[in-house]
Amino acid sequence: MPETSVNDARTLRFERLVAPWRDDLYRYAFWLSRDPQLADDVVQEAMLRAFRSLDSLKEEAVVKTWLLTIVRREHARVYERKRLETRDIDELTAAESALIATSDDSDVEDMRQAIFRLADDYREPLVLQVMMGLSTAEIAEALEIKQGAVLTRLHRARKKLVEQIGAELGAIED
């Protein structure tokens, strides 16, 4: 088969399987990095890696989990290569806040801030389940941990959210 035919077929498969997930991958990368430019860079590199290794994807049904794993690994690679400047999530511009689904509803904003305060080990599986719609088995595969560990982290994440929101409500009432 000529080289161009192979590339054309790969491009078509990429457009069909991978490209539709770009926005979801960006949201996930943003939740991981809390930086819109870094999230964009991570997704661009992840899309490139996905294109290059598209032939290794044997089961098309698992494309979402496969892509999320690539994004997660690419995000980790960024921190392996360099130390990045951190940014306070409270100082996001209005445009950047829109990327994390800002709402005028103070309850939604309180929950968002509580999620951002969770440790990565708890925030990441929660975001994968709630925002990305992954099952615990898919989360376990994406995070490369056992399903029982996912269930434990999800339980603890919810418990910590309840504690945070409850503490904030108690402070308001005092």
N, C-alpha and C positions, 0 to 999 in steps of 0.2 A: 504494500500500500504506500503511495507517495507520502512524503513528509507533510505536505500541506493538507492532505486529507485527514491525517492523524490529528494535526493541530486543529483543524476545523471541527472534527468530531469532539475533541476534548473541549474546545471553546463552547460548543453547543451544549455539551453535558454540564459544563461549569455554569453556564447561563441558566440552565434548567434546574440544577440541584443546589447550587451554592449562592448565586447572586440574590435570590429572593430573601435570604436570611441576613443580608448585610445590616439592615436597620436593627434587628434583634442582636446581632453580634456587637454592634456599636453600643447599644444600651448596656449590654453585659460588660463590655470593656470599660465603659464609663463608670459603672458601679464598682468595678474592681479598682480603677485608677483614680477616679474622682477628678479627672483632668480631661477636658474635651479634646485637646490636641494630642495628648498621649493616647487616648482611646482611639482616635482616628488613625494614628500611626500603627497601633497594635492591630487594628482591623485590616488596614492595608497590607501589613506584613502577613497576617493570618490568611487573607484572601490569596495572596501570592503563594504561600505555602500550600494552601488547599488546591490551587490550580496545578502546582508542580506535582503534588502527590495524589491527584484525583484518581489515578489508576489503582491506587491502593485501597480505595473505597469499594469494597465488594458488595456490601448491603446498602442499597440506597435508602432504606427505611431508617437508618441510624445517622443520616447526614447531619442532623441538628446536633446530636451529642458529639459527633466527630468534629464539627466546626467549633463548638464551645470548648472542647478540649484543646484544639489548636489555639484559640484565642487565649485561653488560660495559660498555656505553655509559653506563648509569645509574650504575654504580660510578664510572666516570671523571668523570661530572658532579658527583658528591658532592665530589670533590677539587678540581674547578674552582671550586665555590662557597665552600668553606671549608677551613680547615686543621684537621684533626682531631687529637685527642690520640691518641698511639700507645700501644699496650699490649703488654707482654712476653708472648709466647705461653706462656712457662714459668709464668706466674702465673694461668693460667685456673683457674676454680673447677671442681669435679668435674662439675657440670651442664654447663658450657661445654665441658669436655673431651669429654664424651659426644657432643657435636655433631660432633666430628671423628673419630668411630669409635674411641674409646679402647679399648685392649685391655690385658689383663694381660701379654700377650706382649711382652717387652722388645725383640725384633727388630722387631715392628710399630711400637712406639713410637720406636725408633731411626730407622727409615725415615721415619716421619711427621715427626720433627724435622729430618731431613736434607732432606726435601722443603720444609719451611717455610724452611730456610736458603737455598734456591735463589733466585736473582734472579727477579723477576716474569717476565721474558722466557722463562725456562726452566721455571719452575714452572707457569705458566698452560697452555701446550700439553700438558704432561705430565698435569696434572689433567684436562684436557678429554679426553685420550685414555684414561687409565687409569680415572678415576672415572666419566666421563660416556659413555664408549664411542664417542666421535666418531672418524671416519676422518680421515686427514690432510687430505683435501679439505674436509671439514666444518670442521675446525679453522682451515684457511686462510681459509675464508669468514667464520667467526666473528671471527677476529682481524684480518681484512682485510689479510692478507699472502699471499705466494705459497706454494704447496705446498712448494716446495724449501726455503724459509725455515723452514717448520714441521718438515720432516724434519731440518734442521740443528739447530734448537733442541731437538728431541726427543733427537737423538744426543748433543748437548752436555749436556743435562739428565741423561741416564743416565750419561754419563761422569763428571760431577761428583758424582753420587750414589755411584758406585762409589769415587771418590777419597775422598769424605767418610767413607763407611762403612769403607773400608780404612784410612784414617788413624786412625779411632776404634778399630778392632780392633788396630792396631799399638800404639797408646797403652796399650790394656788389657794387651797381652802384655808390654810393657816393665816 
